[in-house]
């Protein structure tokens, strides 16, 4: 079934059928003062050739630096087959077609995606994806308020060790709906959230606790203790996870005695290129008892009149085309193309391949941290187990060091000094499976030079 | 023709209310409403202890066709939601005035109950709706 716009002939036939002069006439009843004016700040259109040259020039300006930055978006190897398949005409539509009678292939793919995410996170049900990891967390907090019917406070505990960009988006998505977010400090030694920091909330009405694993510093939280503490205190637990890490870490469905209640995160590490920051996709899974409070589309498997298996959207009574203002969310779509890439990526690498990716990330980042920690003027901020990132503390401002490294073709990490002023000169570094031992050696040598030359100067 | 028991009170939005001997009010949706909705697949009944106002949407009934709010006929405190509907929403289709009850409310003011439609007025409202 083609998903293409109307031709000029189609439009003329439709206008003739309803007796309208032209398309503009259809808008006659809207007062002129309410009509949107042309967007003056948008530059004039360019041809495909012109855009191609402009983008090549801009990509050239980026160069091909060695990348050691993570902080929420991660450089992984994407097998060439992934995007070769995604860009097939059947998948490559500007619109995600949901009509069951026309789109069994797309619907089956979304169903397989949901099955994979449910399995990876250890939860019963998944939606067909959300916009990105940060907005998925915003939606998860709103969902927790709906799902926790005994809690009236709309207060949610958010560790400072949760990605600061996610915390900003939380405020933007849910702050206007009267949710209150309370910041939990991290332990200065381990860089993690402790149950001791939660004690002062015992006995209070708190809707949910957010737990990010691994947290923004790359450190592994004691998810079992945090989950059990929150459940005992009558809160729901919202897990924010890196999907690749789940190939080697305990899935949120098994955290503590009964598991997390809502799981969300950024899906980019699963086959989506960094691409200047997006588009990415968010994912969300939950327990079956909360499925009707979950936002977004859900594809189900069913049988048709003849008993043949088929796929269709299900539980649509949660959504705004049926429930209007009382819908669970204004999200009535999904990130179809990126989910297609993630599903194909997971199919190609398989559970064992994903575990290899994850464990190689752990090994390479451990080598990176050890190599950089030997550089004079550099020390590791936190003890304890990590996934594939770590915070380093420098004896001088991070910005100048990163600029000197960039001049040597190295993106040295993310300067988090402004987000965490109490840490001082803090640099968040990452190594995935794409960084070889030689790459790490190159970085360590360059950093040694930069730190020495600056010391001499 | 749908069943409209003479001893109940009704809302135009198709809820029924029964004044119990202990002064509480049991609420459900009418036989007409369950017929119009079709097979129910999910019911969200309110939690005991919740304060509700007359006319406030406090339960949701979802059928294969649509999801609808159930409005409280009176102001008061919910003293029970029908837990059986969690696993058996079809009780509303089978027995809308009995096992398919949705919630019990302790009213602040019994006069609100007296002001609801009686069976005759509700039948008239139904007749007006179909014409």
Interface residues (C-beta under 8 A of the other chain):
Chain A: X149 X150 X292 X317 X318 X322 X323 X326
Chain B: X42 X44 X47 X57 X62 X66 X67 X69
